[in-house]
Amino acid sequence: MDLGDWSHGVRVEAAERGFLAWLRDGTSVLLRPVGADDKMRIEEGLSNMSPRSIYYRFGRQMKRLSDRELQYFTEVDQVQHIAWCAVDPADPSETGLGIGRLIREPDRPARAEFALTVIDPYHGLGLGTVLLATLKTLAELQEIEILRACVLAENHAVIAWFQRLGARLVDSDCQVILDWDLRDGSPDTCSAQRFQALSQQIRQVLGERPTRWIEEVEPL
């Protein structure tokens, strides 16, 4: 997970299936919708995560995902379950680098739980920030008003990061639940303002139809 404030001079650029973003070290990544053919990339991504990262993301240790989990994570309708990934555009096989998803609550579609995953070699480069800004933008384009995060209580850095961006504590036990109401606007902090600027850039390159790269699929 990326925790630092995003630096000045962020650059994003429209691409054929999504958009390109340049990380802090100058590395470019392609952000695009997740599809059914990304199962292998997710499996490989898990192998590039430390036990600590896996525990923070899934709340348990694991060596692989089940076939059912892989289907759930990749065969998404991009409406009720929205998922975008970051891949290496210089690699013909598009190695998976990170993924972010929004899952609407069935009885409250204007609220969605979100989750982020970044492989360990890309920690600290700003990829988590780009993924989160992408999710925020997609949420706004699809009329999602509240983003909910469920974070392990010991993951203090991520909890603090979400709170700096405007998320509020809802409940705290073994998991901390935070709600980020996108209608409230950005807090008057440097990190929140930089994040908002990045979100606006992504909004410009995505336009009003962020699912235009996706073939029509039946809702799951």
FENFENLIN-V912170 format. One record per backbone hydrogen bond with DSSP energy under -1.0 kcal/mol. CO is the residue of the C=O (numbers start at 1). NH is the residue of the N-H. If there is no record, write none. Layout:
{{CO:NH} {CO:NH}}
//
This chain:
{{11:22} {13:20} {18:15} {19:31} {20:13} {21:29} {23:26} {27:23} {29:21} {30:87} {31:19} {32:85} {35:38} {38:42} {39:43} {40:44} {41:45} {42:46} {43:47} {45:48} {46:49} {48:120} {50:54} {51:55} {52:56} {53:57} {54:58} {55:59} {66:70} {67:71} {68:72} {69:73} {70:74} {71:75} {74:76} {80:104} {81:78} {82:102} {83:34} {84:100} {85:32} {86:97} {86:98} {87:30} {88:91} {91:94} {95:88} {97:119} {98:86} {99:117} {100:84} {101:115} {102:82} {103:113} {105:108} {108:111} {110:145} {110:146} {111:105} {112:148} {113:103} {115:101} {117:99} {119:122} {120:123} {122:125} {125:24} {126:130} {127:131} {128:132} {129:133} {130:134} {131:135} {132:136} {133:137} {134:138} {135:139} {136:140} {137:141} {138:142} {139:144} {140:143} {145:182} {146:112} {147:180} {148:114} {149:178} {151:176} {152:155} {154:156} {155:159} {156:160} {157:161} {158:162} {159:163} {160:164} {161:165} {162:167} {163:166} {168:179} {171:177} {174:153} {175:173} {176:151} {177:170} {177:171} {178:149} {179:168} {180:147} {181:184} {187:189} {189:193} {190:194} {191:195} {192:196} {193:197} {194:198} {195:199} {196:200} {197:201} {198:202} {199:203} {200:204} {201:205} {202:206} {203:207} {209:212} {211:214}}
//
